[in-house]
Amino acid sequence: MAEDHFLQRLRDLARHMAQSGRYCSWRLILIELRFMRGIREAALCFGDTDIRAELDTLCRQAQKQRALRTLPLPAASVPASDSLPAGLAAAAH
């Protein structure tokens, strides 16, 4: 019972990590949990293909959202002087 609760919390943590946009797949989340945070039981969490597919989907969605948030705004285009009205074209030179 306690192990089931622990694995559920671990899966919830993995979902949260996937939604952060910092990871591109369940494999990187496993590496982070297992080797960086020292949670040996992390491998048990990822034995199920359904959770792996869910995490990969969450990772992709979060990566897309993260990319959209970090796109630079397009620069304002300045019209060529030959397309400006005569008075403004002279002032532009």
N, C-alpha and C positions, 0 to 999 in steps of 0.2 A: 504494500500500500504506500509506504513512504517512498519507495523507489519509483512508483508510478507518478507520484506527486512531483518528485525531483525531476524526472524526465519531462513531465509536462511543463514545469517551470523552465527547463533548459530549452525546450522547443519554443516557448514564448520568447525567451531571450534571443534565440536564433531568428525568429520572425522580426523582432525589434531591430536586430542587427541588419537583416536583409532590407528593411524599410528605411534604413539610414542613408542608403545610396553609396556607402563606402565599400561595398562588396559586390562583386560581379557574379558570384555563384555560391552554392552551398559549400563547396569545397574550401573556399577561403574562410568562410565562417567556421567550419570545422577546424581548420588550422589555427585560427585565432583562439577558439575556445580550448582546444586540446593542448596546443604548444605554447601559446602566448599567455593564456590565463591558467594553464595547468589543470584543466578539468578533464581528467582521464575518461570519465564516463561519456564525454561528448560523442565518441564514436557510436555509442549505443543509440543515440538520438537520431543519427542519420542513416540507420540501417533500412528504414522504410522508404521505398521509392516515392510514395505520395508526399512525404514531407520534403524530400529533396526537390521534387518538381514544384511544390508550393514555394519553397525558398528561392529557387531559380526565377520563378515568375515575379515574386516580390522584389528580388534584386534587379531584374530588368526594368520593372516599372519605376523603381526608385532611381535607377541610373538615368532613365529618360527624364524624369522630373528634375533631377539634379542638373542634367545637361541644359535643360530649358532655363533653369534659374541662373546659370552661369554664362549664357550666351551674351556676347556684347551687343549693345544697341547699335543699330545701323547708324553710320555717320550721316549727318545732314549733308545732302548733296548741294553743291553750289552750282548754279547754272553757268554755262559758258557765257563769256561776255557777248558773243554774237547773238545770244538769245535774249539779252537784256534790252529794255527800252533804251533809245538813243541817249538820253540824259544820264542814265545809270551806267551805260557802257563806257562813256567817257570818264566817269568818276572812278570806275573800276581800274583804270590804267594809270 
